[in-house]
Amino acid sequence: MSYETRDLIGYGKHPPRPKWPNEARVAVNIVVNYEDGADKTPLYGDPERETFGEAVYPIPLSERDYSNESLYEYGSRAGLWRVLRILSSHDTPATVFAAGAALERHPEAAREMADLGFDFAGHGYRFEIHWGLEEEEERTKIAAAVAAIETTTGRRPRGWYSRYVSSANTRSILQELGFTYDSTAYNDDLPYWVEVNEAPFLVIPYGIETNDARYWRGTFLVGSHFFEYMKDALDVLYEEGAESPKMMSVGIHPRIIGRPGRAAGLDRFLDYAANKPGVWLTRRSDIADLWIRDFPPA
């Protein structure tokens, strides 16, 4: 299993030099986290409501929080369409970290993202906590997410990102179910291989700090905060990329970045990235395919 030891060294001083298309220095992957409608609520039989939101109210966990539910509804009702318009205006491909139940509750959104050519990674069926599940139960839930995504989009997810912390069995199950990669890791600026059940398995790390969730955590306040942070991150990776090309993940949520004042920051960043020579805006599956081709496991 890949979690039996920790690798604190990684590539060290001599990382691989991926040959991104057109000699790009940085591969930038925009990740649309589509979860709205998969959040926890007693309405759907959950024993406790969702607690992560923009405002916290003193409501018992066993009771519905109608205000917080409406924040999630904004993502599917309005925010998604604003985000998709911005992505389309810059011809930006994206990866969708998709919660199966959210797509089932909004099939038009699923078809639209598929029609735009986005690729899909599994992001749970609901807001499951994987580390607390028995192996067979976790396997069933991952399979349910795969089935929902495939049914609503016509595309089978090739990657996975656990909504909450993965369990010790997650990668073994993903390997068994034929996934190409896991992104539930934040420990590098490039993909890498791990060993799972004595076989290689690809990890494409994600980004917690290059993520619009920081609005809800209070560290981003206005659209320019998002733009400036993403720009600085890209610029640093770009300079390093002259010697060793890098990868950058940008996580967005329709219910968060889809708000008008925040969406302006996304628009500015995409304009900046799309017009910067040597930046490859791409999907996660394209990064995976290039890595498998050029850096196969030893």
N, C-alpha and C positions, 0 to 999 in steps of 0.2 A: 504494500500500500504506500502511496506517496506521502502520507502524513506520519510515517513511523520515524522519520528523521527530519531535521530542518537543514536547509542549505542557506547558510549565511554569507556565502562567497559569490555564488552565481557566476557571471562571466568575468568579474573582476576588472582588471585594467585593460583586458583585451577582448572586448565584446565582438561578436560576429559583425560583418559588414554586409547587411542585406542590400540587394540591388533592387530597390523599389523602381517602378516604371519611370522612365524619363529621367533617371538619375536623381530622383527626389531625395531630399535629405530627411524628410519627416513624413510618415504615413499617419494621417489624421482620420480617426474613425469616430463619427458622430453616432451616439447610441441613444435611441428614443426608448425610454422605459415606459412601455404601455401597460399600466397596472390598474387603471381606474375602472372600478367595478369588480376587482378581485380583492379589495380591501376588506378587513374584518368588520362584521356588523351582525348583531343578533338577528337582523332581518333575514340573513342567509344561514342562520343556525349556529353562528359562532358563539361560544360561551362568553367571550369578551370582545369589546369593540376595538377598532383601530385607535392607537394612541399617538401615532406620528402625524402631526398636522401643523398648520401655520399658527393656530391658537389653541391653547389648552383650557378646557372648561372643567369645573369640579362635578363631573357627572360620574356616577358609579360605572365601573368597567362593564357591568352586565347590562347596562342600558345603552340604547342607541344615542349617538351624538349626531343629531341632524345637521348641525353646522359643519362638523368635520366631513360628514358624508357629502355635503354640498361642495366642499373644496375639491374632493375627488371627482365629483360629477362635472365640475368645470373643465377638467382635463379632457373628458370624452365629448362634452357638448360643444365647447368653444376652443379651448387651448390647442387641441390636436390640430384643428384645421388651420389655425394661425401658424403653428410650427411647420406644418406640411407646406403651406404657401411660401414660407421663408426658405425652407430647404429647396423647394422646387425653383424658386427665383434665382438661386445660385447653382442650380444643377448639381446639388450635393447628394451623393448616395449616402445611405445610412443603414445601420443595423438596428433591429428592433429587439430589445429584451422584452419578450412578450409573456404576460400572464394569460394562461389559457382561458380562464373564466372571463377576463376582460374582453378578449376578442369575441367570445361567444355572445356576450351581451351587446356587442356593437359590430355586427358582421360587415357593415358598410365601411367602417374604419379598417377592418382587416383586409378587405378587398382593395381599398385605396392604397394602403401601404405596400401590398403585394404588387399592385399595378405600377407603382412607382419604381419597382425593381429593388426594393429594400430586401435584405436577407434577415432571417429570424433566428434568435437564440431563445431557448426555453428559460423562463423566469418564474417557474412554478405554475401550478394550476390556480391556486389561491395564494394568500400570504402565509405559506407554510414555513415552520421553523424546522429545518431538516435535522439539526443536531439532536433533536429529541425523539426521532422516529426510529422504530425498528426497521431493519433492512428491507423486509418485504413490503411494509407499509410505504417506505420511501420510494421503493421501486414502482409501486402502484401509482403514487402521486406524480412521479416524473413521467410515467407512461401516459397518464391522463393529460398532462400538459402537452406532451408531444401530439397526442391525438387531436386535441382541441386546436392547436396551431395548424396542424396539417389539414384539418377539415375546413377551417375558416379561411385559410390563405392559399391552400393548394401546395404548400411548401413545407417540407419537413425541416425542423430546426436542426442545424448542424452543431450549434454551440449551446452552452448552458451558463447561467449565472444564478446562483441561489439567492432568493429574496432575503433570506437571513443566512446565518452562518451554515456552511455545509457540515455534513456529518463525516465521520471517518469512512463511511461506505459510499459517499456520493460519487466519487470519481470511478470507483469500481462499477457502479451501476451505469454510469454514463458510458463507460467503455463497453460494457455488455450490451447496451442498447444502440450502439453504433454511432455515438456522438463523435465529432471530429475534435472538439476542444472544450475546455472548461475555462471560464473567465473569473471564477471566484477566487481571485488573488490580486494583490496590489504591490507585488514585490520586485517589479522590474519594468524597464522601458522597452523591452523586446520579448517576443515569445520564447518559450523554452520547453524542453521535454522533461517529463517525469516518468518514473516507472510505476505502473499500476498492474498488479498481478503478474509481475515479471514480463510486462510488455510496455512499450513506449506509449505515452499519452501526451498530447499537446496542451500547454497552458498558454493562453493569451491574456496577460494581466489587464485589469481594468483600473480606473482611477476614481478614488473617493474624493480627492480635493479638486479635481477638474470636473466638477459636478454641480448642477444647479440646486441640489439639495441643500447647499450652503445658504440659500435664501431662507429656508425653513429653519435652519440652525442658527440664523442670525448673523452670519459672517459676511453675507452679501446683502446689500440693501437696495441698490439701484442697478439699472441695466449696465452702467459703465463699470461697475465692480466686476461683473461677469466678463465683460469684454477685456478689461485690463488684465485680469488674472490669466485668462486663456491666452491672450496675446503674449504676456510675459513667458508663460510656459512654453508656447510654441517657439518664441524667439530663442530661448535657451537651448531647446532641443535642436533647433535649426543650426545654431552655431556648432553644437557638438556633432551634428549630422554631417558636417563637412568631412570629418574623419570617420565617424561611425553612425550611419543613418539610424534614426530612432522611430518610435511609434508613440502616438498620443491618443488617448481615449477622452472623449468629451461626453459626459452623461447628462441627458436632459429629460425632463418630465413634462408632459403637456399641461398638467395641473399647476406646475410651478413656472417654468420659463414661458409658458403660453400666455401668461398675464401680459397685457400690453406694454407696461413700463419695463418689464424684464425682457420681453421678446426683442426689444430694440437692441439689447446687448448681444443677443444671438445673431441678429441680422448683421451687426457691425463686425462681429468676429468672423462670420462666414465670408463676408466681403473681403476682409483682411486676408484670410487663409487662401481663398480662391484666387486672389490676385498676387500672391507671394510666390515667385518662381521657386521650384524645388519642393513644393508641398503636394502630396498625393492624398486627396480626399477620397476615401475608399470604404468598402464594407469589411466587416470582420472576416467573412468567409474568404475574401480575396487575399487578405493577409495570411490566413491559414494555408491556403493553397500554395502561395509563394514560399512560405516557410517549409512546408512539407517537400516541395520540389527542390529548393536550394539548400536546406539544412535538415536533411532526413536524420532520424535518430542513428546514433553510432551502432 
